[in-house]
Amino acid sequence: MIPSLETRKEHTKYLTERASAALEYVTDVNAIKGYILFVAHWITVGIPLLVLLIGDIGILFYISMFIWLCVFCMHFYFKGCICTRIERKLFDNDQWWGPWIFPFTVIMRTGTEMTSNLANNIFTCSGIGLATIVFLRMLYGMKDES
């Protein structure tokens, strides 16, 4: 059972405050803290994504699969990416989309308004696509072993 929206908002606020406080050891400037978190965000999701798409099927592949499963669960729990929410707060920018900023900018240049609903739909469809690729890689990886 998922906790109430208010409880999840409290968790988001708590994590935002903790992340900001943890980054205080590096700098007091929120924009720099946001950039540091942004780079860490890209590394923690980018490397596992590459492993899932092109890496060998082994322990690193399964660790990456676990990381992405956690990403999806947290996305649904926090009703969006918690890292992006923290980055938004640090950048003081409600239009920030995190790592999705680049594809979303391309979509917005076509004249399409990027709403939270559209962003969530794109994320969900991307997740389905990624899950399909991972499943097929595992299926055909098992076929090659036999």
C-alpha positions as CSV (number, residue, x, y, z in Angstrom):
1,M,0.0,0.0,0.0
2,I,1.4,3.4,-1.1
3,P,1.4,6.0,1.7
4,S,-0.8,9.1,1.3
5,L,0.2,12.0,-0.9
6,E,0.9,14.2,2.1
7,T,3.3,11.5,3.5
8,R,5.1,11.2,0.2
9,K,5.4,15.1,0.0
10,E,7.0,15.0,3.5
11,H,9.4,12.3,2.3
12,T,10.3,14.4,-0.7
13,K,10.8,17.5,1.4
14,Y,13.0,15.5,3.9
15,L,15.2,14.1,1.1
16,T,15.5,17.5,-0.5
17,E,16.7,19.0,2.8
18,R,19.1,16.1,3.4
19,A,20.6,16.3,0.0
20,S,21.1,20.0,0.2
21,A,22.6,19.6,3.7
22,A,25.0,16.9,2.5
23,L,26.1,19.1,-0.4
24,E,26.8,21.9,2.0
25,Y,30.1,20.2,2.7
26,V,31.1,21.0,-0.9
27,T,29.6,24.4,-1.5
28,D,27.0,26.8,-0.2
29,V,25.9,27.8,-3.7
30,N,22.6,26.0,-4.6
31,A,23.3,26.1,-8.4
32,I,26.6,24.3,-7.9
33,K,24.9,21.8,-5.6
34,G,22.3,21.2,-8.3
35,Y,25.0,20.7,-10.9
36,I,26.8,18.2,-8.7
37,L,23.6,16.3,-8.1
38,F,22.8,16.5,-11.8
39,V,26.1,14.9,-12.8
40,A,25.7,12.2,-10.1
41,H,22.2,11.6,-11.4
42,W,23.4,11.1,-14.9
43,I,26.2,8.7,-13.8
44,T,23.9,6.6,-11.6
45,V,21.3,6.2,-14.3
46,G,23.4,6.5,-17.4
47,I,26.0,3.8,-16.8
48,P,23.4,1.2,-15.7
49,L,21.3,2.1,-18.8
50,L,24.3,1.6,-21.1
51,V,25.0,-1.8,-19.4
52,L,21.4,-2.8,-19.9
53,L,21.4,-1.8,-23.6
54,I,24.9,-2.9,-24.7
55,G,26.7,-4.7,-21.8
56,D,27.3,-8.3,-21.4
57,I,24.7,-10.3,-19.5
58,G,26.4,-11.0,-16.2
59,I,26.4,-9.7,-12.6
60,L,26.8,-6.1,-13.7
61,F,23.8,-6.5,-16.0
62,Y,21.6,-7.8,-13.1
63,I,22.9,-5.0,-10.8
64,S,21.9,-2.5,-13.4
65,M,18.5,-4.1,-13.8
66,F,18.0,-3.8,-10.1
67,I,19.0,-0.1,-10.1
68,W,16.5,0.6,-12.9
69,L,13.8,-1.3,-11.1
70,C,14.4,0.9,-8.1
71,V,14.3,4.0,-10.4
72,F,10.9,3.0,-11.6
73,C,9.6,2.2,-8.2
74,M,10.8,5.5,-6.8
75,H,9.4,7.3,-9.8
76,F,5.9,6.0,-9.1
77,Y,6.3,6.5,-5.3
78,F,7.4,10.1,-5.6
79,K,5.2,10.8,-8.6
80,G,8.3,11.7,-10.6
81,C,12.1,11.5,-10.2
82,I,13.2,12.4,-6.7
83,C,16.6,13.5,-8.1
84,T,15.0,15.8,-10.6
85,R,12.8,17.3,-7.8
86,I,15.8,18.0,-5.7
87,E,17.7,19.5,-8.7
88,R,14.6,21.7,-9.4
89,K,14.7,23.0,-5.8
90,L,18.5,23.6,-5.9
91,F,18.3,25.3,-9.3
92,D,15.1,27.2,-8.3
93,N,13.6,26.3,-11.7
94,D,10.2,24.6,-12.1
95,Q,10.9,24.0,-15.8
96,W,13.9,21.7,-15.1
97,W,13.4,18.1,-16.3
98,G,16.7,16.5,-15.2
99,P,18.3,14.2,-17.8
100,W,15.2,14.4,-19.8
101,I,15.7,18.1,-20.5
102,F,17.4,17.3,-23.9
103,P,14.7,15.1,-25.5
104,F,12.0,17.3,-23.9
105,T,13.6,20.4,-25.4
106,V,13.4,18.8,-28.9
107,I,9.7,18.0,-28.3
108,M,9.0,21.5,-27.1
109,R,10.6,23.0,-30.1
110,T,8.0,21.3,-32.2
111,G,5.4,23.4,-30.5
112,T,4.2,20.7,-28.1
113,E,3.7,21.9,-24.5
114,M,5.6,19.7,-22.0
115,T,3.2,18.9,-19.2
116,S,3.7,16.7,-16.2
117,N,1.3,14.2,-17.7
118,L,3.1,14.1,-21.0
119,A,6.4,13.7,-19.3
120,N,5.1,10.8,-17.2
121,N,3.7,9.1,-20.3
122,I,7.0,9.5,-22.1
123,F,8.8,8.1,-19.0
124,T,6.4,5.2,-18.8
125,C,6.7,4.3,-22.5
126,S,10.5,4.5,-22.3
127,G,10.3,2.2,-19.3
128,I,8.2,-0.3,-21.2
129,G,10.6,-0.1,-24.1
130,L,13.6,-0.6,-21.8
131,A,11.9,-3.5,-20.1
132,T,11.2,-5.1,-23.5
133,I,14.8,-4.7,-24.6
134,V,16.1,-6.2,-21.3
135,F,13.7,-9.1,-21.5
136,L,14.6,-9.8,-25.1
137,R,18.3,-9.6,-24.3
138,M,17.9,-12.0,-21.4
139,L,15.7,-14.3,-23.5
140,Y,18.1,-14.5,-26.5
141,G,21.1,-14.6,-24.1
142,M,19.6,-17.7,-22.5
143,K,19.0,-19.2,-26.0
144,D,22.6,-18.6,-26.9
145,E,23.8,-20.5,-23.8
146,S,21.9,-23.6,-24.6
